[in-house]
Amino acid sequence: MASETIRIVIVDDHPIVRAGMRQVLEAAAQMTVVAEGASGADALRLTAQHKPDVLVLDVNLPDINGVEVTRRLRATAVPTAILILTVHDDQETVLGLLDAGAAGYVAKDDAVETLASAVRAVAGGERWVSPRFAGKVIRPAAAEKTPEQLSPLTTRELEVLNLLARGLDNEAIAEQLKLTRRTVANHVSAIYGKLGVASRAEAILYALDHKLVHVAPTRPAHDKR
């Protein structure tokens, strides 16, 4: 997706929320919102009509909830990546969305800071999970692994992993660490191999559970929202 515009459909029953998401996404490079909807029925119709790269979908909708919409879309041939927007962080909801086939989850409270990165990640075939959800998803799987299964990461790999956990994509990591994108991609591949994972989300989840990284709150301390 690096050289193409990411086409996005937004579905949320709150017009102000949709307007805010549109503003954030269309301010990002190579992204365009092709349609908006307010219901689960809209999500199904607009996804079939526009075949967007990413559907940003609220989990709480007035007719069909986001979990059921995700299941129905995954049962079709539409290749759209589904990014769930939710205020829920309980394990049952998060794992239910995972099982339904969602590609990523963004907490509404930190959507402004992370939405564009999350959309870019899932559009590229990766999975993306808000840091606040990480522990709730990883714990069932982490118990099956032992410390001996983890090869030590280099200092640079830990730096890259920390930036991954903050939601940065490879291009942003390269800029921050003054590296080429190819070098960052090589570090990410090495991290995947050492952690025994297959995606960005799995690497972040494993690293958080094993305290390899620490994700600071994204919201300023003076923000009272």
C-alpha positions as CSV (number, residue, x, y, z in Angstrom):
1,M,0.0,0.0,0.0
2,A,3.1,2.3,0.2
3,S,2.6,3.8,-3.2
4,E,-1.2,3.8,-3.4
5,T,-4.0,5.8,-1.7
6,I,-5.7,3.8,1.1
7,R,-9.5,3.9,0.5
8,I,-11.5,4.0,3.7
9,V,-15.2,3.7,4.7
10,I,-16.2,5.0,8.2
11,V,-19.2,3.6,10.0
12,D,-20.2,5.2,13.3
13,D,-23.7,6.3,14.5
14,H,-22.3,9.6,15.9
15,P,-21.9,12.3,13.1
16,I,-19.4,14.2,15.2
17,V,-17.2,11.2,15.7
18,R,-17.3,10.4,12.0
19,A,-16.4,14.0,11.2
20,G,-13.4,13.8,13.5
21,M,-12.2,10.5,12.1
22,R,-12.5,11.8,8.5
23,Q,-10.5,14.9,9.4
24,V,-7.7,12.8,11.0
25,L,-7.6,10.3,8.2
26,E,-7.7,12.8,5.3
27,A,-5.0,14.8,6.9
28,A,-2.7,11.8,6.7
29,A,-0.7,11.0,3.6
30,Q,-2.2,8.7,1.0
31,M,-5.6,8.2,2.6
32,T,-9.1,9.1,1.5
33,V,-12.5,8.5,3.0
34,V,-14.8,7.2,0.2
35,A,-18.0,6.8,2.2
36,E,-19.6,7.1,5.6
37,G,-22.4,5.3,7.3
38,A,-24.3,5.2,10.6
39,S,-25.4,1.5,11.0
40,G,-24.4,-2.1,10.5
41,A,-26.6,-2.2,7.4
42,D,-24.6,0.8,6.0
43,A,-21.4,-1.0,6.8
44,L,-22.4,-4.1,4.8
45,R,-23.8,-2.1,1.9
46,L,-21.0,0.4,1.6
47,T,-18.3,-2.2,1.9
48,A,-19.9,-4.3,-0.9
49,Q,-20.4,-1.1,-3.0
50,H,-17.0,0.5,-2.6
51,K,-14.7,-2.4,-1.7
52,P,-12.5,-0.1,0.5
53,D,-9.1,-1.2,1.7
54,V,-10.2,-0.5,5.3
55,L,-13.5,-0.3,7.1
56,V,-13.3,1.7,10.3
57,L,-16.3,0.3,12.2
58,D,-17.8,1.2,15.6
59,V,-18.6,-1.9,17.6
60,N,-21.9,-0.4,19.0
61,L,-24.4,0.3,16.2
62,P,-28.1,0.7,16.4
63,D,-29.1,-2.3,14.3
64,I,-26.3,-4.9,13.7
65,N,-23.3,-4.7,16.1
66,G,-19.7,-4.6,14.9
67,V,-19.0,-8.2,15.8
68,E,-21.8,-9.5,13.6
69,V,-21.0,-7.1,10.8
70,T,-17.4,-8.4,10.9
71,R,-18.5,-12.0,10.8
72,R,-20.8,-11.4,7.8
73,L,-18.1,-9.5,5.9
74,R,-15.5,-12.2,6.6
75,A,-17.9,-14.7,5.2
76,T,-17.8,-12.9,1.9
77,A,-15.1,-12.5,-0.7
78,V,-14.6,-8.8,0.1
79,P,-10.9,-8.4,1.1
80,T,-11.5,-5.2,3.1
81,A,-9.5,-5.0,6.4
82,I,-11.8,-4.3,9.3
83,L,-10.6,-1.9,12.0
84,I,-12.9,-1.8,15.1
85,L,-13.4,1.4,17.0
86,T,-14.6,0.7,20.6
87,V,-14.7,1.9,24.2
88,H,-14.8,-1.7,25.5
89,D,-11.7,-3.3,26.8
90,D,-13.0,-6.4,28.5
91,Q,-11.4,-9.7,27.4
92,E,-14.7,-11.2,26.1
93,T,-15.3,-8.3,23.7
94,V,-11.7,-8.1,22.5
95,L,-11.4,-11.8,21.9
96,G,-14.8,-11.9,20.3
97,L,-13.7,-9.3,17.8
98,L,-10.5,-11.2,17.2
99,D,-12.4,-14.4,16.6
100,A,-14.8,-12.7,14.3
101,G,-12.0,-11.7,12.0
102,A,-11.3,-8.0,12.7
103,A,-7.8,-6.9,11.7
104,G,-7.3,-4.3,14.4
105,Y,-8.8,-2.5,17.4
106,V,-8.6,1.2,18.3
107,A,-9.7,2.6,21.6
108,K,-11.9,5.6,21.1
109,D,-10.0,7.5,23.8
110,D,-6.8,7.4,21.8
111,A,-8.2,7.3,18.3
112,V,-6.9,10.8,17.4
113,E,-3.3,9.7,18.2
114,T,-3.4,6.3,16.7
115,L,-6.1,6.0,14.0
116,A,-4.0,6.8,11.0
117,S,-1.2,4.4,12.0
118,A,-3.7,1.7,12.7
119,V,-5.4,2.2,9.3
120,R,-2.0,2.1,7.6
121,A,-1.0,-1.1,9.4
122,V,-4.2,-3.1,8.6
123,A,-4.2,-1.8,5.0
124,G,-0.8,-3.4,4.7
125,G,-2.0,-6.8,5.9
126,E,-0.8,-6.5,9.5
127,R,-2.9,-6.6,12.6
128,W,-3.0,-3.7,15.0
129,V,-4.2,-3.5,18.6
130,S,-4.4,-0.5,20.9
131,P,-1.8,-0.8,23.7
132,R,-4.6,-0.8,26.3
133,F,-6.1,-3.9,24.8
134,A,-2.8,-5.8,24.5
135,G,-2.7,-7.6,27.8
136,K,-6.3,-8.8,27.5
137,V,-5.6,-10.5,24.2
138,I,-2.2,-12.0,24.8
139,R,-2.5,-13.6,28.2
140,P,-4.2,-16.8,27.0
141,A,-1.4,-17.5,24.5
142,A,1.5,-16.2,26.5
143,A,1.0,-18.9,29.2
144,E,2.0,-21.5,26.6
145,K,5.5,-20.0,26.1
146,T,8.6,-20.0,28.4
147,P,11.4,-17.5,28.7
148,E,13.8,-20.0,27.1
149,Q,11.8,-19.6,23.8
150,L,12.7,-15.9,23.6
151,S,16.0,-15.1,21.9
152,P,17.6,-11.9,23.2
153,L,16.9,-8.8,21.1
154,T,19.6,-6.4,20.3
155,T,19.5,-2.8,21.7
156,R,18.4,-1.5,18.3
157,E,15.7,-4.2,18.0
158,L,14.3,-3.2,21.3
159,E,14.3,0.4,20.2
160,V,12.3,-0.6,17.1
161,L,10.0,-2.7,19.2
162,N,9.2,0.1,21.5
163,L,8.3,2.4,18.6
164,L,6.1,-0.4,17.1
165,A,4.3,-0.6,20.4
166,R,3.7,3.2,20.2
167,G,1.9,2.7,16.9
168,L,4.6,4.0,14.5
169,D,4.8,2.5,11.1
170,N,8.1,1.5,9.4
171,E,8.5,4.9,7.7
172,A,8.0,6.8,11.0
173,I,10.4,4.5,12.8
174,A,13.1,5.0,10.1
175,E,12.7,8.8,10.4
176,Q,13.0,8.8,14.2
177,L,16.0,6.4,14.4
178,K,17.7,7.9,11.3
179,L,17.6,4.6,9.5
180,T,16.5,3.5,6.0
181,R,13.1,1.9,5.6
182,R,14.8,-1.3,4.4
183,T,17.0,-1.4,7.6
184,V,13.8,-1.0,9.8
185,A,12.1,-3.7,7.8
186,N,15.0,-6.0,8.4
187,H,14.9,-5.3,12.2
188,V,11.2,-6.0,12.2
189,S,11.7,-9.3,10.5
190,A,14.4,-10.2,13.0
191,I,12.1,-9.3,15.9
192,Y,9.3,-11.5,14.5
193,G,11.8,-14.4,14.2
194,K,13.1,-14.1,17.7
195,L,9.7,-13.7,19.3
196,G,8.2,-16.4,17.2
197,V,5.4,-14.2,15.9
198,A,4.0,-13.4,12.5
199,S,2.7,-9.9,12.7
200,R,3.2,-6.4,14.3
201,A,0.3,-6.9,16.7
202,E,1.5,-10.3,17.9
203,A,5.0,-8.8,18.5
204,I,3.6,-5.9,20.5
205,L,1.3,-8.1,22.5
206,Y,4.1,-10.6,23.4
207,A,6.5,-7.8,24.2
208,L,4.1,-6.1,26.5
209,D,3.2,-9.2,28.3
210,H,6.9,-10.1,28.9
211,K,7.7,-6.5,29.8
212,L,10.1,-6.0,26.9
213,V,8.5,-2.6,26.2
214,H,6.7,0.1,28.1
215,V,4.1,2.1,26.4
216,A,3.6,5.5,28.0
217,P,0.1,7.0,28.0
218,T,-0.7,8.9,24.8
219,R,-3.0,11.4,26.4
220,P,-1.3,14.5,28.0
221,A,-1.5,14.6,31.8
222,H,-3.5,17.8,31.8
223,D,-6.2,16.4,29.5
224,K,-9.2,15.8,31.7
225,R,-11.3,13.9,29.1
